[in-house]
Amino acid sequence: MKQVHESRIPAETLEIYQQLSRRGEARERVTESNVADLTKLADRDGHTILAQELREWSANCQPPPEEPAPGG
């Protein structure tokens, strides 16, 4: 697994991660822009349940694949 460099992760995301991993709080602060970093941090630290929940959250936010135009 690649190492996660916290210096590349915004301070706000690190704060959210601390709240999620230690107290189970701040779920309302997870967004499409920070969920990937939060998942990487959870994987790094062995928080398997949190990492899985974040993956599920991310999957639910993905737009449906574009359907081909009729006749094309």
Phi and psi restraints in degrees (range 20) as a CNS / XPLOR table:
assign (resid 1 and name C) (resid 2 and name N)
       (resid 2 and name CA) (resid 2 and name C) 1.0 -69.2 20.0 2
assign (resid 2 and name N) (resid 2 and name CA)
       (resid 2 and name C) (resid 3 and name N) 1.0 146.8 20.0 2
assign (resid 2 and name C) (resid 3 and name N)
       (resid 3 and name CA) (resid 3 and name C) 1.0 -77.4 20.0 2
assign (resid 3 and name N) (resid 3 and name CA)
       (resid 3 and name C) (resid 4 and name N) 1.0 140.8 20.0 2
assign (resid 3 and name C) (resid 4 and name N)
       (resid 4 and name CA) (resid 4 and name C) 1.0 -93.7 20.0 2
assign (resid 4 and name N) (resid 4 and name CA)
       (resid 4 and name C) (resid 5 and name N) 1.0 122.7 20.0 2
assign (resid 4 and name C) (resid 5 and name N)
       (resid 5 and name CA) (resid 5 and name C) 1.0 -95.2 20.0 2
assign (resid 5 and name N) (resid 5 and name CA)
       (resid 5 and name C) (resid 6 and name N) 1.0 108.3 20.0 2
assign (resid 5 and name C) (resid 6 and name N)
       (resid 6 and name CA) (resid 6 and name C) 1.0 -62.3 20.0 2
assign (resid 6 and name N) (resid 6 and name CA)
       (resid 6 and name C) (resid 7 and name N) 1.0 -24.2 20.0 2
assign (resid 6 and name C) (resid 7 and name N)
       (resid 7 and name CA) (resid 7 and name C) 1.0 -65.2 20.0 2
assign (resid 7 and name N) (resid 7 and name CA)
       (resid 7 and name C) (resid 8 and name N) 1.0 -19.6 20.0 2
assign (resid 7 and name C) (resid 8 and name N)
       (resid 8 and name CA) (resid 8 and name C) 1.0 -92.5 20.0 2
assign (resid 8 and name N) (resid 8 and name CA)
       (resid 8 and name C) (resid 9 and name N) 1.0 -3.3 20.0 2
assign (resid 8 and name C) (resid 9 and name N)
       (resid 9 and name CA) (resid 9 and name C) 1.0 -104.1 20.0 2
assign (resid 9 and name N) (resid 9 and name CA)
       (resid 9 and name C) (resid 10 and name N) 1.0 131.9 20.0 2
assign (resid 9 and name C) (resid 10 and name N)
       (resid 10 and name CA) (resid 10 and name C) 1.0 -56.5 20.0 2
assign (resid 10 and name N) (resid 10 and name CA)
       (resid 10 and name C) (resid 11 and name N) 1.0 145.3 20.0 2
assign (resid 10 and name C) (resid 11 and name N)
       (resid 11 and name CA) (resid 11 and name C) 1.0 -56.9 20.0 2
assign (resid 11 and name N) (resid 11 and name CA)
       (resid 11 and name C) (resid 12 and name N) 1.0 -38.0 20.0 2
assign (resid 11 and name C) (resid 12 and name N)
       (resid 12 and name CA) (resid 12 and name C) 1.0 -62.6 20.0 2
assign (resid 12 and name N) (resid 12 and name CA)
       (resid 12 and name C) (resid 13 and name N) 1.0 -40.0 20.0 2
assign (resid 12 and name C) (resid 13 and name N)
       (resid 13 and name CA) (resid 13 and name C) 1.0 -65.5 20.0 2
assign (resid 13 and name N) (resid 13 and name CA)
       (resid 13 and name C) (resid 14 and name N) 1.0 -40.9 20.0 2
assign (resid 13 and name C) (resid 14 and name N)
       (resid 14 and name CA) (resid 14 and name C) 1.0 -62.8 20.0 2
assign (resid 14 and name N) (resid 14 and name CA)
       (resid 14 and name C) (resid 15 and name N) 1.0 -38.8 20.0 2
assign (resid 14 and name C) (resid 15 and name N)
       (resid 15 and name CA) (resid 15 and name C) 1.0 -64.2 20.0 2
assign (resid 15 and name N) (resid 15 and name CA)
       (resid 15 and name C) (resid 16 and name N) 1.0 -43.9 20.0 2
assign (resid 15 and name C) (resid 16 and name N)
       (resid 16 and name CA) (resid 16 and name C) 1.0 -60.5 20.0 2
assign (resid 16 and name N) (resid 16 and name CA)
       (resid 16 and name C) (resid 17 and name N) 1.0 -44.2 20.0 2
assign (resid 16 and name C) (resid 17 and name N)
       (resid 17 and name CA) (resid 17 and name C) 1.0 -60.8 20.0 2
assign (resid 17 and name N) (resid 17 and name CA)
       (resid 17 and name C) (resid 18 and name N) 1.0 -43.6 20.0 2
assign (resid 17 and name C) (resid 18 and name N)
       (resid 18 and name CA) (resid 18 and name C) 1.0 -59.4 20.0 2
assign (resid 18 and name N) (resid 18 and name CA)
       (resid 18 and name C) (resid 19 and name N) 1.0 -42.8 20.0 2
assign (resid 18 and name C) (resid 19 and name N)
       (resid 19 and name CA) (resid 19 and name C) 1.0 -66.4 20.0 2
assign (resid 19 and name N) (resid 19 and name CA)
       (resid 19 and name C) (resid 20 and name N) 1.0 -42.0 20.0 2
assign (resid 19 and name C) (resid 20 and name N)
       (resid 20 and name CA) (resid 20 and name C) 1.0 -65.1 20.0 2
assign (resid 20 and name N) (resid 20 and name CA)
       (resid 20 and name C) (resid 21 and name N) 1.0 -46.7 20.0 2
assign (resid 20 and name C) (resid 21 and name N)
       (resid 21 and name CA) (resid 21 and name C) 1.0 -77.4 20.0 2
assign (resid 21 and name N) (resid 21 and name CA)
       (resid 21 and name C) (resid 22 and name N) 1.0 -28.6 20.0 2
assign (resid 21 and name C) (resid 22 and name N)
       (resid 22 and name CA) (resid 22 and name C) 1.0 -95.3 20.0 2
assign (resid 22 and name N) (resid 22 and name CA)
       (resid 22 and name C) (resid 23 and name N) 1.0 -38.2 20.0 2
assign (resid 22 and name C) (resid 23 and name N)
       (resid 23 and name CA) (resid 23 and name C) 1.0 -124.4 20.0 2
assign (resid 23 and name N) (resid 23 and name CA)
       (resid 23 and name C) (resid 24 and name N) 1.0 -3.7 20.0 2
assign (resid 23 and name C) (resid 24 and name N)
       (resid 24 and name CA) (resid 24 and name C) 1.0 70.2 20.0 2
assign (resid 24 and name N) (resid 24 and name CA)
       (resid 24 and name C) (resid 25 and name N) 1.0 20.3 20.0 2
assign (resid 24 and name C) (resid 25 and name N)
       (resid 25 and name CA) (resid 25 and name C) 1.0 -102.3 20.0 2
assign (resid 25 and name N) (resid 25 and name CA)
       (resid 25 and name C) (resid 26 and name N) 1.0 172.1 20.0 2
assign (resid 25 and name C) (resid 26 and name N)
       (resid 26 and name CA) (resid 26 and name C) 1.0 77.3 20.0 2
assign (resid 26 and name N) (resid 26 and name CA)
       (resid 26 and name C) (resid 27 and name N) 1.0 17.9 20.0 2
assign (resid 26 and name C) (resid 27 and name N)
       (resid 27 and name CA) (resid 27 and name C) 1.0 -59.6 20.0 2
assign (resid 27 and name N) (resid 27 and name CA)
       (resid 27 and name C) (resid 28 and name N) 1.0 -31.0 20.0 2
assign (resid 27 and name C) (resid 28 and name N)
       (resid 28 and name CA) (resid 28 and name C) 1.0 -69.7 20.0 2
assign (resid 28 and name N) (resid 28 and name CA)
       (resid 28 and name C) (resid 29 and name N) 1.0 -12.5 20.0 2
assign (resid 28 and name C) (resid 29 and name N)
       (resid 29 and name CA) (resid 29 and name C) 1.0 -93.7 20.0 2
assign (resid 29 and name N) (resid 29 and name CA)
       (resid 29 and name C) (resid 30 and name N) 1.0 -2.3 20.0 2
assign (resid 29 and name C) (resid 30 and name N)
       (resid 30 and name CA) (resid 30 and name C) 1.0 -73.1 20.0 2
assign (resid 30 and name N) (resid 30 and name CA)
       (resid 30 and name C) (resid 31 and name N) 1.0 130.2 20.0 2
assign (resid 30 and name C) (resid 31 and name N)
       (resid 31 and name CA) (resid 31 and name C) 1.0 -132.1 20.0 2
assign (resid 31 and name N) (resid 31 and name CA)
       (resid 31 and name C) (resid 32 and name N) 1.0 170.4 20.0 2
assign (resid 31 and name C) (resid 32 and name N)
       (resid 32 and name CA) (resid 32 and name C) 1.0 -60.9 20.0 2
assign (resid 32 and name N) (resid 32 and name CA)
       (resid 32 and name C) (resid 33 and name N) 1.0 -28.6 20.0 2
assign (resid 32 and name C) (resid 33 and name N)
       (resid 33 and name CA) (resid 33 and name C) 1.0 -81.5 20.0 2
assign (resid 33 and name N) (resid 33 and name CA)
       (resid 33 and name C) (resid 34 and name N) 1.0 -17.7 20.0 2
assign (resid 33 and name C) (resid 34 and name N)
       (resid 34 and name CA) (resid 34 and name C) 1.0 -117.5 20.0 2
assign (resid 34 and name N) (resid 34 and name CA)
       (resid 34 and name C) (resid 35 and name N) 1.0 -7.0 20.0 2
assign (resid 34 and name C) (resid 35 and name N)
       (resid 35 and name CA) (resid 35 and name C) 1.0 -64.4 20.0 2
assign (resid 35 and name N) (resid 35 and name CA)
       (resid 35 and name C) (resid 36 and name N) 1.0 -34.8 20.0 2
assign (resid 35 and name C) (resid 36 and name N)
       (resid 36 and name CA) (resid 36 and name C) 1.0 -66.0 20.0 2
assign (resid 36 and name N) (resid 36 and name CA)
       (resid 36 and name C) (resid 37 and name N) 1.0 -44.8 20.0 2
assign (resid 36 and name C) (resid 37 and name N)
       (resid 37 and name CA) (resid 37 and name C) 1.0 -65.2 20.0 2
assign (resid 37 and name N) (resid 37 and name CA)
       (resid 37 and name C) (resid 38 and name N) 1.0 -40.7 20.0 2
assign (resid 37 and name C) (resid 38 and name N)
       (resid 38 and name CA) (resid 38 and name C) 1.0 -62.7 20.0 2
assign (resid 38 and name N) (resid 38 and name CA)
       (resid 38 and name C) (resid 39 and name N) 1.0 -39.8 20.0 2
assign (resid 38 and name C) (resid 39 and name N)
       (resid 39 and name CA) (resid 39 and name C) 1.0 -64.9 20.0 2
assign (resid 39 and name N) (resid 39 and name CA)
       (resid 39 and name C) (resid 40 and name N) 1.0 -43.5 20.0 2
assign (resid 39 and name C) (resid 40 and name N)
       (resid 40 and name CA) (resid 40 and name C) 1.0 -61.0 20.0 2
assign (resid 40 and name N) (resid 40 and name CA)
       (resid 40 and name C) (resid 41 and name N) 1.0 -41.9 20.0 2
assign (resid 40 and name C) (resid 41 and name N)
       (resid 41 and name CA) (resid 41 and name C) 1.0 -64.6 20.0 2
assign (resid 41 and name N) (resid 41 and name CA)
       (resid 41 and name C) (resid 42 and name N) 1.0 -42.8 20.0 2
assign (resid 41 and name C) (resid 42 and name N)
       (resid 42 and name CA) (resid 42 and name C) 1.0 -63.7 20.0 2
assign (resid 42 and name N) (resid 42 and name CA)
       (resid 42 and name C) (resid 43 and name N) 1.0 -42.3 20.0 2
assign (resid 42 and name C) (resid 43 and name N)
       (resid 43 and name CA) (resid 43 and name C) 1.0 -60.6 20.0 2
assign (resid 43 and name N) (resid 43 and name CA)
       (resid 43 and name C) (resid 44 and name N) 1.0 -46.3 20.0 2
assign (resid 43 and name C) (resid 44 and name N)
       (resid 44 and name CA) (resid 44 and name C) 1.0 -57.8 20.0 2
assign (resid 44 and name N) (resid 44 and name CA)
       (resid 44 and name C) (resid 45 and name N) 1.0 -40.7 20.0 2
assign (resid 44 and name C) (resid 45 and name N)
       (resid 45 and name CA) (resid 45 and name C) 1.0 -92.7 20.0 2
assign (resid 45 and name N) (resid 45 and name CA)
       (resid 45 and name C) (resid 46 and name N) 1.0 3.5 20.0 2
assign (resid 45 and name C) (resid 46 and name N)
       (resid 46 and name CA) (resid 46 and name C) 1.0 77.4 20.0 2
assign (resid 46 and name N) (resid 46 and name CA)
       (resid 46 and name C) (resid 47 and name N) 1.0 20.0 20.0 2
assign (resid 46 and name C) (resid 47 and name N)
       (resid 47 and name CA) (resid 47 and name C) 1.0 -87.3 20.0 2
assign (resid 47 and name N) (resid 47 and name CA)
       (resid 47 and name C) (resid 48 and name N) 1.0 76.3 20.0 2
assign (resid 47 and name C) (resid 48 and name N)
       (resid 48 and name CA) (resid 48 and name C) 1.0 -64.4 20.0 2
assign (resid 48 and name N) (resid 48 and name CA)
       (resid 48 and name C) (resid 49 and name N) 1.0 -39.1 20.0 2
assign (resid 48 and name C) (resid 49 and name N)
       (resid 49 and name CA) (resid 49 and name C) 1.0 -68.0 20.0 2
assign (resid 49 and name N) (resid 49 and name CA)
       (resid 49 and name C) (resid 50 and name N) 1.0 -45.0 20.0 2
assign (resid 49 and name C) (resid 50 and name N)
       (resid 50 and name CA) (resid 50 and name C) 1.0 -60.8 20.0 2
assign (resid 50 and name N) (resid 50 and name CA)
       (resid 50 and name C) (resid 51 and name N) 1.0 -43.9 20.0 2
assign (resid 50 and name C) (resid 51 and name N)
       (resid 51 and name CA) (resid 51 and name C) 1.0 -60.4 20.0 2
assign (resid 51 and name N) (resid 51 and name CA)
       (resid 51 and name C) (resid 52 and name N) 1.0 -42.9 20.0 2
assign (resid 51 and name C) (resid 52 and name N)
       (resid 52 and name CA) (resid 52 and name C) 1.0 -65.5 20.0 2
assign (resid 52 and name N) (resid 52 and name CA)
       (resid 52 and name C) (resid 53 and name N) 1.0 -41.6 20.0 2
assign (resid 52 and name C) (resid 53 and name N)
       (resid 53 and name CA) (resid 53 and name C) 1.0 -62.0 20.0 2
assign (resid 53 and name N) (resid 53 and name CA)
       (resid 53 and name C) (resid 54 and name N) 1.0 -39.8 20.0 2
assign (resid 53 and name C) (resid 54 and name N)
       (resid 54 and name CA) (resid 54 and name C) 1.0 -67.0 20.0 2
assign (resid 54 and name N) (resid 54 and name CA)
       (resid 54 and name C) (resid 55 and name N) 1.0 -38.6 20.0 2
assign (resid 54 and name C) (resid 55 and name N)
       (resid 55 and name CA) (resid 55 and name C) 1.0 -63.1 20.0 2
assign (resid 55 and name N) (resid 55 and name CA)
       (resid 55 and name C) (resid 56 and name N) 1.0 -42.0 20.0 2
assign (resid 55 and name C) (resid 56 and name N)
       (resid 56 and name CA) (resid 56 and name C) 1.0 -64.8 20.0 2
assign (resid 56 and name N) (resid 56 and name CA)
       (resid 56 and name C) (resid 57 and name N) 1.0 -41.3 20.0 2
assign (resid 56 and name C) (resid 57 and name N)
       (resid 57 and name CA) (resid 57 and name C) 1.0 -59.4 20.0 2
assign (resid 57 and name N) (resid 57 and name CA)
       (resid 57 and name C) (resid 58 and name N) 1.0 -45.0 20.0 2
assign (resid 57 and name C) (resid 58 and name N)
       (resid 58 and name CA) (resid 58 and name C) 1.0 -64.0 20.0 2
assign (resid 58 and name N) (resid 58 and name CA)
       (resid 58 and name C) (resid 59 and name N) 1.0 -42.1 20.0 2
assign (resid 58 and name C) (resid 59 and name N)
       (resid 59 and name CA) (resid 59 and name C) 1.0 -63.0 20.0 2
assign (resid 59 and name N) (resid 59 and name CA)
       (resid 59 and name C) (resid 60 and name N) 1.0 -35.2 20.0 2
assign (resid 59 and name C) (resid 60 and name N)
       (resid 60 and name CA) (resid 60 and name C) 1.0 -72.4 20.0 2
assign (resid 60 and name N) (resid 60 and name CA)
       (resid 60 and name C) (resid 61 and name N) 1.0 -17.7 20.0 2
assign (resid 60 and name C) (resid 61 and name N)
       (resid 61 and name CA) (resid 61 and name C) 1.0 -94.5 20.0 2
assign (resid 61 and name N) (resid 61 and name CA)
       (resid 61 and name C) (resid 62 and name N) 1.0 -11.1 20.0 2
assign (resid 61 and name C) (resid 62 and name N)
       (resid 62 and name CA) (resid 62 and name C) 1.0 -67.1 20.0 2
assign (resid 62 and name N) (resid 62 and name CA)
       (resid 62 and name C) (resid 63 and name N) 1.0 134.4 20.0 2
assign (resid 62 and name C) (resid 63 and name N)
       (resid 63 and name CA) (resid 63 and name C) 1.0 -67.4 20.0 2
assign (resid 63 and name N) (resid 63 and name CA)
       (resid 63 and name C) (resid 64 and name N) 1.0 149.1 20.0 2
assign (resid 63 and name C) (resid 64 and name N)
       (resid 64 and name CA) (resid 64 and name C) 1.0 -62.6 20.0 2
assign (resid 64 and name N) (resid 64 and name CA)
       (resid 64 and name C) (resid 65 and name N) 1.0 148.5 20.0 2
assign (resid 64 and name C) (resid 65 and name N)
       (resid 65 and name CA) (resid 65 and name C) 1.0 -60.9 20.0 2
assign (resid 65 and name N) (resid 65 and name CA)
       (resid 65 and name C) (resid 66 and name N) 1.0 144.7 20.0 2
assign (resid 65 and name C) (resid 66 and name N)
       (resid 66 and name CA) (resid 66 and name C) 1.0 -69.6 20.0 2
assign (resid 66 and name N) (resid 66 and name CA)
       (resid 66 and name C) (resid 67 and name N) 1.0 134.5 20.0 2
assign (resid 66 and name C) (resid 67 and name N)
       (resid 67 and name CA) (resid 67 and name C) 1.0 -86.5 20.0 2
assign (resid 67 and name N) (resid 67 and name CA)
       (resid 67 and name C) (resid 68 and name N) 1.0 144.5 20.0 2
assign (resid 67 and name C) (resid 68 and name N)
       (resid 68 and name CA) (resid 68 and name C) 1.0 -62.8 20.0 2
assign (resid 68 and name N) (resid 68 and name CA)
       (resid 68 and name C) (resid 69 and name N) 1.0 147.2 20.0 2
assign (resid 68 and name C) (resid 69 and name N)
       (resid 69 and name CA) (resid 69 and name C) 1.0 -64.4 20.0 2
assign (resid 69 and name N) (resid 69 and name CA)
       (resid 69 and name C) (resid 70 and name N) 1.0 143.5 20.0 2
assign (resid 69 and name C) (resid 70 and name N)
       (resid 70 and name CA) (resid 70 and name C) 1.0 -57.3 20.0 2
assign (resid 70 and name N) (resid 70 and name CA)
       (resid 70 and name C) (resid 71 and name N) 1.0 134.9 20.0 2
assign (resid 70 and name C) (resid 71 and name N)
       (resid 71 and name CA) (resid 71 and name C) 1.0 77.6 20.0 2
assign (resid 71 and name N) (resid 71 and name CA)
       (resid 71 and name C) (resid 72 and name N) 1.0 8.8 20.0 2
